[in-house]
Structures are given as C-alpha cells and as structure tokens.
Amino acid sequence: MLDRSTPPSPPAMRDPKPKPAGAQQQPNHIDKSRKHCSWLWLLWASLSAYLFIPALRHSSSDQPPRPAGAGVRIYVYDLPPRFNRAWVSADARCGRHLFAAEVAVHEALLRRHLRARPEEADLFLVPVYVSCNFSTPTGLPSLKHARGLLAEAVELVRRDMPYWNRSAGTDHVFVASHDFGACFHAMEDVAIAGGIPEFLKRSILLQTFGVQGRHTCQEVEHVVIPPHVLPEVARELPEPEKSHRDIFAFFRGKMEVHPKNMSGRFYGKKVRTKLLQLYGHNRKFYLKRKQHDGYRLEMARSLFCLCPLGWAPWSPRLVESVLLGCIPVIIADNIRLPFPGVLRWPDISLQVAERDIANLEAMLDHVASTNLTTIQGNLWDPVKRKALVFNQPMEEGDATWQVLKELEAKLGHLRQKGRISPRLDR
C-alpha cells in the first residue's frame, strides 16, 4: 500500500551558480539542462497527480471501503466445544429449534468475510449455547445449567485474555434467545426473582424477549432479535401473493381447556383458552390444539395468523406468518418487536389488546373490508421477509446483518455515554 503521508521527493535540481567574471559562457548546455529539469518536474507532477489525488478524493484514511454490514468489528472467542459445538454434535435440534439464534449468530459471524482480530475489535462475542439441554420430560430445553455455564465461560475469557478485564465486560456480547432473555428461566415470576446474573449486567444481550417499559429481565443493554426459524421456510413460498388463501383466521398450538396447568400457573394469561372458548365453533376461525407437521401449509392458506402470547410475549409464529404471507395478529400486550425501523410492524401486522379478544372477529372483518390489500402488499415485501431470517452465510439485509447494524448503533450510543472507549485508529 502506498504511504500517502510522505509523497516522493522531486528529482534533485541543481541551481546554476553565477559565473565568475571572464568565465566562458555555455548557453547551449544551460538551455539543455533547463529543458531536462522542466521535463523531470512535469513527469513528477503528473505522477503525483495520478497516484495521490484519487486517493485523497476517496478517503483521507488508509482503511479500504468497508462492505455493508461491516461497520462493527466483532471478535468471536474460540471457547472449548463444551460451551457450544459439543451441544450441536450431541443433538441436531440444537441448531434447528426456536431458540437456535444463539447457534445461528455464532455460525454467521464465524463465516463472515471480514473477521476481526481481538486487538482491533469493537465488540467480543462469547458464544455459549444455553438452550440445547433437551433433558426435560417434555423434550423442551432446560435452562437450569445456563447461569453456571455462562459463569464458567466468563471466568475463562477473564483469565486467559485481557479484553474482559479492560472493560469489565461492557463491550462483550451474549445471546439469550429464550423466553425471558437474560434472566434465564421460562417462567416469568421465577425469572424476575432470579434477575440478570451480576456478571452480565454490564454486557450487551441479544435476546428475543422485549417489552415496552421497565422489566427486570431487560435492565441491561440489549438488542431484540427474532426467534429462529429455519431459512428454508422462507423458500417454501417464494411468491406469497400467488397463494390461494381460503382460511380467514388461523391458529394451531397449545390451547388449554382448563388453563391452570400442573405448575399452578395460567398459560398465556388465559388468552389462548379464551380464544378457544369464543371462536372454537366459529367457522371463520380455524383453531386446532394438536401439533401437525403441515401447519405451515395451513398458514400459507390463511389471511390472518393469530400470534397470542405463551409463557413469554414473543412467538416463532411472528416470523413464520411473515415468511408465509399471512398477516400476524399479535395478542401480547406491550411486546417489543425486532428491527422496527426495517420491518415497520404497524404496516404489516395487527396488534390486539388481550382484553379486546372478544371483539377480534369484528376487528378482522373491518380490516378485510378496508385495508387488507395494503397490509398484504407491505407484508409481501422481500426486504421485510429477509430481515427475519438467519442465513448461512450471512447475507446483506438478513437477520444477522440487522443485528450488526443494531450493534453498530448501540456501540455509538455507548461511546457517547463514555461506557466504551472510542477506537483510536478510526
């Protein structure tokens, strides 16, 4: 690379000294020397203009232009496999289920074309898979080991490398892609009681959980990310506008006839039970309680897909419905949704208050008779659909790319607040 700080010296020039009296004049030799020097000056000036002016026009820095999505440099810690890869090897579900954003983000950053060295990194990813312990009787992931495994990982990076200690973890990133994010428990009351582990309170969390207002489980710097849905779902219906939609309103999933389950808690604040009670016999509503492998084909046939809260406000149905061109009907008070600047959720979905589900049919009828076509047109925008998919490798505009843009914005905010020191080489 050219060193633009010290341009090349011009050719050495020899000024003719005054001749002593009586000295023999040599006008032809002097003229030739002057012409020769003039040509050298002209050559040097032309070369300088060719080499240096374009460079100065583009940038005063030696750094080459950085590709889109590369505005933040992230170093990925190479932890022992027991923290991440061993879980995937033991059970393939680890990389495919609704909590698998922790795997997808890790893999995408490892395969990123611009890998950061630790000494030049803005942020540091600590890749720990805490949602892959499928040891419960129901087959759902257990989070009992999560805090201990994370604490071990933090102790390892703190002991073996200088970067955590330099910032007390402020520039370190973790993924918490399960029910209540950084509180690491599936039940809200237990999650709130346990709170966020002390050693994570200065770090940045990528988490699927987010609500408006204050909540114990989001009292940490965080970015709301979408739940993981397999990238191939986006390819199942490449042209959603051509799908024949003969189902008015659709939901398939857990709906308890008697909502107070074995734990003594009411699942989903009774919302799903009320939906079943109010609309279970309404022919406009296609509500099914049993799991079915072809449920995405049913979504692709539907105008409206109901997305009620479960234990947590968010649901993979939010992503699946967008990918399959079915208008999400979000019934989860105060939910915060991922990437609002790109997805513009009010333009592609409906939000219904939990207390208003008795009026749900009238609301959907009104939309169907007024602005259904407008909402569908917004929903079927390929840019919005892509923003919810964790592709491998990362693609411009996809979910990991959006995460990087969010982290870049957060990094600037933290630097303004003085919580993270600015890089001196920028």
C-alpha positions as a Python dict, from the first residue, in 0.01 Angstrom:
ca = {
    (1, 'M'): (0, 0, 0),
    (2, 'L'): (128, 345, -78),
    (3, 'D'): (241, 564, 207),
    (4, 'R'): (39, 879, 146),
    (5, 'S'): (188, 1069, 438),
    (6, 'T'): (523, 1142, 268),
    (7, 'P'): (498, 1192, -108),
    (8, 'P'): (807, 1110, -311),
    (9, 'S'): (1071, 1383, -328),
    (10, 'P'): (1106, 1563, -661),
    (11, 'P'): (1413, 1488, -868),
    (12, 'A'): (1726, 1663, -740),
    (13, 'M'): (1763, 2002, -904),
    (14, 'R'): (2086, 2191, -944),
    (15, 'D'): (2066, 2569, -947),
    (16, 'P'): (2324, 2724, -1185),
    (17, 'K'): (2571, 2932, -984),
    (18, 'P'): (2670, 3281, -1102),
    (19, 'K'): (2971, 3258, -1326),
    (20, 'P'): (3287, 3444, -1226),
    (21, 'A'): (3389, 3732, -1448),
    (22, 'G'): (3566, 3620, -1760),
    (23, 'A'): (3428, 3270, -1745),
    (24, 'Q'): (3338, 3115, -2075),
    (25, 'Q'): (2961, 3111, -2136),
    (26, 'Q'): (2792, 2788, -2248),
    (27, 'P'): (2435, 2889, -2340),
    (28, 'N'): (2353, 2568, -2528),
    (29, 'H'): (2446, 2349, -2228),
    (30, 'I'): (2242, 2563, -1988),
    (31, 'D'): (1936, 2559, -2214),
    (32, 'K'): (1953, 2181, -2243),
    (33, 'S'): (1983, 2147, -1863),
    (34, 'R'): (1683, 2372, -1810),
    (35, 'K'): (1473, 2175, -2058),
    (36, 'H'): (1578, 1849, -1896),
    (37, 'C'): (1481, 1976, -1549),
    (38, 'S'): (1148, 2105, -1676),
    (39, 'W'): (1064, 1763, -1818),
    (40, 'L'): (1157, 1598, -1488),
    (41, 'W'): (936, 1840, -1295),
    (42, 'L'): (646, 1776, -1533),
    (43, 'L'): (689, 1400, -1504),
    (44, 'W'): (696, 1415, -1124),
    (45, 'A'): (386, 1638, -1107),
    (46, 'S'): (191, 1409, -1341),
    (47, 'L'): (290, 1100, -1145),
    (48, 'S'): (191, 1265, -817),
    (49, 'A'): (-149, 1367, -953),
    (50, 'Y'): (-213, 1017, -1088),
    (51, 'L'): (-118, 839, -765),
    (52, 'F'): (-230, 1067, -485),
    (53, 'I'): (-522, 1287, -588),
    (54, 'P'): (-771, 998, -643),
    (55, 'A'): (-676, 853, -307),
    (56, 'L'): (-734, 1181, -131),
    (57, 'R'): (-1063, 1226, -313),
    (58, 'H'): (-1198, 896, -177),
    (59, 'S'): (-1060, 896, 175),
    (60, 'S'): (-800, 1051, 396),
    (61, 'S'): (-761, 715, 573),
    (62, 'D'): (-553, 415, 481),
    (63, 'Q'): (-855, 189, 553),
    (64, 'P'): (-1025, 45, 241),
    (65, 'P'): (-1401, 94, 200),
    (66, 'R'): (-1587, -144, 431),
    (67, 'P'): (-1874, -352, 295),
    (68, 'A'): (-2233, -306, 414),
    (69, 'G'): (-2297, -466, 750),
    (70, 'A'): (-1927, -446, 838),
    (71, 'G'): (-1941, -123, 1036),
    (72, 'V'): (-1879, -302, 1365),
    (73, 'R'): (-1587, -539, 1412),
    (74, 'I'): (-1660, -839, 1633),
    (75, 'Y'): (-1409, -1086, 1767),
    (76, 'V'): (-1555, -1433, 1835),
    (77, 'Y'): (-1395, -1615, 2126),
    (78, 'D'): (-1278, -1967, 2044),
    (79, 'L'): (-1418, -2141, 2351),
    (80, 'P'): (-1379, -2514, 2420),
    (81, 'P'): (-1650, -2721, 2245),
    (82, 'R'): (-1834, -2800, 2567),
    (83, 'F'): (-1963, -2442, 2565),
    (84, 'N'): (-2113, -2460, 2215),
    (85, 'R'): (-2024, -2709, 1938),
    (86, 'A'): (-2050, -3020, 2159),
    (87, 'W'): (-2419, -2947, 2219),
    (88, 'V'): (-2490, -2944, 1845),
    (89, 'S'): (-2295, -3267, 1798),
    (90, 'A'): (-2498, -3433, 2073),
    (91, 'D'): (-2840, -3325, 1941),
    (92, 'A'): (-2911, -3177, 1597),
    (93, 'R'): (-3218, -3000, 1736),
    (94, 'C'): (-2977, -2754, 1897),
    (95, 'G'): (-2928, -2574, 1565),
    (96, 'R'): (-3285, -2602, 1437),
    (97, 'H'): (-3533, -2514, 1712),
    (98, 'L'): (-3695, -2181, 1801),
    (99, 'F'): (-3415, -2084, 2043),
    (100, 'A'): (-3135, -2157, 1792),
    (101, 'A'): (-3050, -1793, 1722),
    (102, 'E'): (-2759, -1846, 1964),
    (103, 'V'): (-2618, -2101, 1719),
    (104, 'A'): (-2710, -1907, 1404),
    (105, 'V'): (-2544, -1582, 1512),
    (106, 'H'): (-2227, -1766, 1616),
    (107, 'E'): (-2202, -1955, 1287),
    (108, 'A'): (-2275, -1648, 1076),
    (109, 'L'): (-2003, -1442, 1246),
    (110, 'L'): (-1752, -1727, 1212),
    (111, 'R'): (-1824, -1739, 839),
    (112, 'R'): (-1823, -1362, 796),
    (113, 'H'): (-1585, -1245, 525),
    (114, 'L'): (-1444, -972, 750),
    (115, 'R'): (-1315, -1138, 1069),
    (116, 'A'): (-1177, -913, 1340),
    (117, 'R'): (-859, -977, 1535),
    (118, 'P'): (-905, -918, 1909),
    (119, 'E'): (-672, -618, 1919),
    (120, 'E'): (-880, -438, 1651),
    (121, 'A'): (-1228, -548, 1763),
    (122, 'D'): (-1508, -315, 1872),
    (123, 'L'): (-1705, -593, 2041),
    (124, 'F'): (-1647, -951, 2158),
    (125, 'L'): (-1895, -1238, 2117),
    (126, 'V'): (-1893, -1502, 2391),
    (127, 'P'): (-2062, -1799, 2216),
    (128, 'V'): (-2232, -2013, 2480),
    (129, 'Y'): (-2528, -2234, 2385),
    (130, 'V'): (-2757, -2248, 2687),
    (131, 'S'): (-3077, -2364, 2511),
    (132, 'C'): (-2958, -2704, 2393),
    (133, 'N'): (-3008, -2918, 2701),
    (134, 'F'): (-3308, -3127, 2591),
    (135, 'S'): (-3327, -3321, 2916),
    (136, 'T'): (-3676, -3233, 3035),
    (137, 'P'): (-3960, -3490, 3026),
    (138, 'T'): (-4143, -3275, 2770),
    (139, 'G'): (-3838, -3260, 2542),
    (140, 'L'): (-3820, -2883, 2573),
    (141, 'P'): (-3483, -2726, 2659),
    (142, 'S'): (-3383, -2696, 3023),
    (143, 'L'): (-3215, -2375, 3137),
    (144, 'K'): (-3103, -2500, 3480),
    (145, 'H'): (-2740, -2515, 3370),
    (146, 'A'): (-2740, -2177, 3193),
    (147, 'R'): (-2605, -1949, 3467),
    (148, 'G'): (-2330, -2190, 3567),
    (149, 'L'): (-2217, -2248, 3208),
    (150, 'L'): (-2209, -1875, 3135),
    (151, 'A'): (-2019, -1804, 3455),
    (152, 'E'): (-1757, -2062, 3354),
    (153, 'A'): (-1718, -1903, 3011),
    (154, 'V'): (-1676, -1555, 3158),
    (155, 'E'): (-1416, -1681, 3404),
    (156, 'L'): (-1226, -1843, 3116),
    (157, 'V'): (-1211, -1532, 2898),
    (158, 'R'): (-1133, -1316, 3201),
    (159, 'R'): (-843, -1542, 3298),
    (160, 'D'): (-689, -1612, 2958),
    (161, 'M'): (-735, -1287, 2764),
    (162, 'P'): (-715, -918, 2863),
    (163, 'Y'): (-1024, -781, 2692),
    (164, 'W'): (-1294, -854, 2950),
    (165, 'N'): (-1089, -703, 3230),
    (166, 'R'): (-1013, -396, 3020),
    (167, 'S'): (-1382, -300, 3002),
    (168, 'A'): (-1539, -512, 3280),
    (169, 'G'): (-1735, -687, 3003),
    (170, 'T'): (-1904, -373, 2869),
    (171, 'D'): (-1801, -450, 2510),
    (172, 'H'): (-1889, -821, 2530),
    (173, 'V'): (-2197, -972, 2364),
    (174, 'F'): (-2405, -1275, 2464),
    (175, 'V'): (-2711, -1434, 2304),
    (176, 'A'): (-3014, -1510, 2523),
    (177, 'S'): (-3268, -1644, 2275),
    (178, 'H'): (-3523, -1798, 2509),
    (179, 'D'): (-3837, -1698, 2698),
    (180, 'F'): (-3724, -1423, 2934),
    (181, 'G'): (-3382, -1350, 2792),
    (182, 'A'): (-3107, -1256, 3034),
    (183, 'C'): (-3299, -1391, 3336),
    (184, 'F'): (-3255, -1748, 3202),
    (185, 'H'): (-3583, -1901, 3311),
    (186, 'A'): (-3902, -1992, 3124),
    (187, 'M'): (-4145, -1878, 3397),
    (188, 'E'): (-4177, -1502, 3437),
    (189, 'D'): (-4216, -1492, 3814),
    (190, 'V'): (-3912, -1716, 3867),
    (191, 'A'): (-3716, -1523, 3603),
    (192, 'I'): (-3789, -1191, 3775),
    (193, 'A'): (-3697, -1331, 4116),
    (194, 'G'): (-3363, -1456, 3985),
    (195, 'G'): (-3291, -1146, 3780),
    (196, 'I'): (-2997, -1100, 3548),
    (197, 'P'): (-2670, -1258, 3666),
    (198, 'E'): (-2444, -996, 3816),
    (199, 'F'): (-2154, -1077, 3583),
    (200, 'L'): (-2371, -996, 3275),
    (201, 'K'): (-2516, -665, 3389),
    (202, 'R'): (-2256, -455, 3207),
    (203, 'S'): (-2261, -656, 2882),
    (204, 'I'): (-2483, -649, 2572),
    (205, 'L'): (-2751, -917, 2531),
    (206, 'L'): (-2911, -1026, 2206),
    (207, 'Q'): (-3247, -1155, 2321),
    (208, 'T'): (-3586, -1248, 2181),
    (209, 'F'): (-3761, -1105, 2488),
    (210, 'G'): (-3860, -741, 2488),
    (211, 'V'): (-4148, -537, 2631),
    (212, 'Q'): (-4238, -170, 2650),
    (213, 'G'): (-4147, -8, 2979),
    (214, 'R'): (-3938, -143, 3262),
    (215, 'H'): (-3883, -513, 3322),
    (216, 'T'): (-3623, -686, 3537),
    (217, 'C'): (-3520, -915, 3251),
    (218, 'Q'): (-3428, -633, 3016),
    (219, 'E'): (-3248, -400, 3256),
    (220, 'V'): (-2928, -446, 3060),
    (221, 'E'): (-2801, -316, 2727),
    (222, 'H'): (-2977, -536, 2475),
    (223, 'V'): (-3099, -579, 2119),
    (224, 'V'): (-3431, -751, 2048),
    (225, 'I'): (-3382, -1022, 1785),
    (226, 'P'): (-3631, -1250, 1607),
    (227, 'P'): (-3684, -1610, 1715),
    (228, 'H'): (-3509, -1864, 1497),
    (229, 'V'): (-3697, -2013, 1205),
    (230, 'L'): (-3519, -2233, 955),
    (231, 'P'): (-3409, -2038, 643),
    (232, 'E'): (-3578, -2292, 418),
    (233, 'V'): (-3918, -2174, 545),
    (234, 'A'): (-3861, -1851, 353),
    (235, 'R'): (-3817, -2057, 37),
    (236, 'E'): (-4134, -2262, 84),
    (237, 'L'): (-4349, -1981, -52),
    (238, 'P'): (-4130, -1754, -269),
    (239, 'E'): (-4433, -1569, -409),
    (240, 'P'): (-4685, -1534, -123),
    (241, 'E'): (-4906, -1306, -330),
    (242, 'K'): (-4995, -1605, -551),
    (243, 'S'): (-5111, -1829, -266),
    (244, 'H'): (-5480, -1919, -250),
    (245, 'R'): (-5596, -1814, 97),
    (246, 'D'): (-5918, -1988, 190),
    (247, 'I'): (-5874, -1973, 571),
    (248, 'F'): (-5987, -1649, 733),
    (249, 'A'): (-5814, -1674, 1075),
    (250, 'F'): (-5573, -1950, 1177),
    (251, 'F'): (-5409, -2081, 1491),
    (252, 'R'): (-5261, -2418, 1573),
    (253, 'G'): (-5089, -2476, 1906),
    (254, 'K'): (-5133, -2514, 2277),
    (255, 'M'): (-5478, -2409, 2395),
    (256, 'E'): (-5571, -2543, 2736),
    (257, 'V'): (-5934, -2621, 2805),
    (258, 'H'): (-5852, -2583, 3174),
    (259, 'P'): (-5581, -2319, 3172),
    (260, 'K'): (-5432, -2371, 3518),
    (261, 'N'): (-5168, -2636, 3449),
    (262, 'M'): (-4960, -2857, 3679),
    (263, 'S'): (-4731, -2570, 3780),
    (264, 'G'): (-5025, -2374, 3919),
    (265, 'R'): (-4979, -2101, 3659),
    (266, 'F'): (-5219, -1990, 3387),
    (267, 'Y'): (-5060, -2045, 3048),
    (268, 'G'): (-5052, -1736, 2830),
    (269, 'K'): (-5262, -1536, 3080),
    (270, 'K'): (-5565, -1745, 2971),
    (271, 'V'): (-5564, -1572, 2629),
    (272, 'R'): (-5547, -1893, 2427),
    (273, 'T'): (-5819, -2055, 2635),
    (274, 'K'): (-6045, -1755, 2576),
    (275, 'L'): (-5977, -1775, 2203),
    (276, 'L'): (-6086, -2138, 2203),
    (277, 'Q'): (-6396, -2060, 2410),
    (278, 'L'): (-6501, -1763, 2195),
    (279, 'Y'): (-6414, -1888, 1847),
    (280, 'G'): (-6369, -2263, 1868),
    (281, 'H'): (-6703, -2323, 1692),
    (282, 'N'): (-6686, -2020, 1462),
    (283, 'R'): (-6642, -2145, 1104),
    (284, 'K'): (-6435, -1838, 1011),
    (285, 'F'): (-6171, -1939, 1268),
    (286, 'Y'): (-5953, -2244, 1204),
    (287, 'L'): (-5829, -2324, 1558),
    (288, 'K'): (-5652, -2654, 1628),
    (289, 'R'): (-5496, -2774, 1953),
    (290, 'K'): (-5289, -3066, 1822),
    (291, 'Q'): (-4947, -3037, 1660),
    (292, 'H'): (-4935, -3109, 1289),
    (293, 'D'): (-4631, -3128, 1061),
    (294, 'G'): (-4815, -2949, 783),
    (295, 'Y'): (-4917, -2646, 985),
    (296, 'R'): (-4707, -2411, 769),
    (297, 'L'): (-4914, -2515, 467),
    (298, 'E'): (-5218, -2408, 670),
    (299, 'M'): (-5054, -2072, 744),
    (300, 'A'): (-4986, -2024, 373),
    (301, 'R'): (-5361, -2068, 311),
    (302, 'S'): (-5463, -1810, 573),
    (303, 'L'): (-5539, -1439, 563),
    (304, 'F'): (-5477, -1380, 936),
    (305, 'C'): (-5248, -1581, 1167),
    (306, 'L'): (-5311, -1541, 1539),
    (307, 'C'): (-4995, -1491, 1745),
    (308, 'P'): (-5104, -1495, 2111),
    (309, 'L'): (-4854, -1491, 2392),
    (310, 'G'): (-4743, -1814, 2558),
    (311, 'W'): (-4523, -1812, 2867),
    (312, 'A'): (-4341, -1516, 2708),
    (313, 'P'): (-4487, -1247, 2480),
    (314, 'W'): (-4294, -1348, 2168),
    (315, 'S'): (-4353, -1649, 1946),
    (316, 'P'): (-4194, -1807, 1635),
    (317, 'R'): (-4536, -1761, 1470),
    (318, 'L'): (-4445, -1394, 1429),
    (319, 'V'): (-4167, -1490, 1190),
    (320, 'E'): (-4343, -1783, 1025),
    (321, 'S'): (-4652, -1581, 944),
    (322, 'V'): (-4448, -1303, 780),
    (323, 'L'): (-4244, -1552, 576),
    (324, 'L'): (-4562, -1726, 459),
    (325, 'G'): (-4751, -1407, 375),
    (326, 'C'): (-5014, -1438, 649),
    (327, 'I'): (-5092, -1117, 841),
    (328, 'P'): (-4975, -1161, 1203),
    (329, 'V'): (-5240, -1079, 1462),
    (330, 'I'): (-5031, -1011, 1771),
    (331, 'I'): (-5209, -1062, 2103),
    (332, 'A'): (-4941, -982, 2360),
    (333, 'D'): (-4965, -656, 2548),
    (334, 'N'): (-4660, -427, 2547),
    (335, 'I'): (-4447, -657, 2331),
    (336, 'R'): (-4140, -504, 2165),
    (337, 'L'): (-4071, -646, 1821),
    (338, 'P'): (-3736, -687, 1639),
    (339, 'F'): (-3591, -439, 1390),
    (340, 'P'): (-3883, -190, 1390),
    (341, 'G'): (-3701, 53, 1161),
    (342, 'V'): (-3687, -202, 879),
    (343, 'L'): (-4000, -409, 937),
    (344, 'R'): (-4237, -126, 1032),
    (345, 'W'): (-4463, -366, 1220),
    (346, 'P'): (-4775, -142, 1222),
    (347, 'D'): (-4771, -161, 841),
    (348, 'I'): (-4755, -542, 821),
    (349, 'S'): (-4944, -670, 1126),
    (350, 'L'): (-5233, -610, 1363),
    (351, 'Q'): (-5197, -570, 1739),
    (352, 'V'): (-5497, -659, 1953),
    (353, 'A'): (-5506, -592, 2326),
    (354, 'E'): (-5550, -901, 2540),
    (355, 'R'): (-5866, -751, 2692),
    (356, 'D'): (-6019, -699, 2344),
    (357, 'I'): (-6020, -1054, 2211),
    (358, 'A'): (-6400, -1068, 2244),
    (359, 'N'): (-6405, -810, 1962),
    (360, 'L'): (-6148, -992, 1749),
    (361, 'E'): (-6387, -1110, 1478),
    (362, 'A'): (-6524, -759, 1422),
    (363, 'M'): (-6171, -616, 1405),
    (364, 'L'): (-6060, -869, 1144),
    (365, 'D'): (-6379, -818, 940),
    (366, 'H'): (-6311, -442, 936),
    (367, 'V'): (-5956, -488, 812),
    (368, 'A'): (-6065, -741, 549),
    (369, 'S'): (-6318, -492, 410),
    (370, 'T'): (-6093, -184, 418),
    (371, 'N'): (-5711, -203, 402),
    (372, 'L'): (-5637, -576, 364),
    (373, 'T'): (-5470, -528, 24),
    (374, 'T'): (-5244, -251, 155),
    (375, 'I'): (-5126, -457, 453),
    (376, 'Q'): (-5064, -761, 234),
    (377, 'G'): (-4862, -552, -10),
    (378, 'N'): (-4640, -429, 273),
    (379, 'L'): (-4613, -777, 421),
    (380, 'W'): (-4504, -940, 97),
    (381, 'D'): (-4206, -704, 55),
    (382, 'P'): (-3899, -933, 16),
    (383, 'V'): (-3686, -689, 220),
    (384, 'K'): (-3907, -737, 525),
    (385, 'R'): (-3917, -1114, 491),
    (386, 'K'): (-3539, -1138, 456),
    (387, 'A'): (-3481, -932, 770),
    (388, 'L'): (-3624, -1213, 985),
    (389, 'V'): (-3410, -1499, 851),
    (390, 'F'): (-3070, -1609, 987),
    (391, 'N'): (-2899, -1718, 666),
    (392, 'Q'): (-2575, -1919, 647),
    (393, 'P'): (-2359, -1749, 541),
    (394, 'M'): (-2491, -1407, 636),
    (395, 'E'): (-2648, -1207, 353),
    (396, 'E'): (-2693, -833, 331),
    (397, 'G'): (-3027, -741, 486),
    (398, 'D'): (-3087, -1070, 671),
    (399, 'A'): (-3136, -1113, 1046),
    (400, 'T'): (-2766, -1134, 1139),
    (401, 'W'): (-2694, -831, 919),
    (402, 'Q'): (-2971, -640, 1102),
    (403, 'V'): (-2819, -746, 1436),
    (404, 'L'): (-2484, -599, 1329),
    (405, 'K'): (-2650, -271, 1230),
    (406, 'E'): (-2825, -257, 1567),
    (407, 'L'): (-2498, -328, 1746),
    (408, 'E'): (-2324, -56, 1546),
    (409, 'A'): (-2586, 196, 1655),
    (410, 'K'): (-2565, 78, 2016),
    (411, 'L'): (-2186, 99, 2006),
    (412, 'G'): (-2205, 463, 1901),
    (413, 'H'): (-2453, 533, 2180),
    (414, 'L'): (-2234, 365, 2443),
    (415, 'R'): (-1930, 559, 2324),
    (416, 'Q'): (-2121, 885, 2355),
    (417, 'K'): (-2212, 791, 2712),
    (418, 'G'): (-1846, 706, 2782),
    (419, 'R'): (-1918, 343, 2869),
    (420, 'I'): (-1700, 213, 2585),
    (421, 'S'): (-1382, 392, 2483),
    (422, 'P'): (-1361, 502, 2118),
    (423, 'R'): (-1110, 325, 1897),
    (424, 'L'): (-807, 541, 1831),
    (425, 'D'): (-749, 403, 1480),
    (426, 'R'): (-1085, 514, 1343),
}
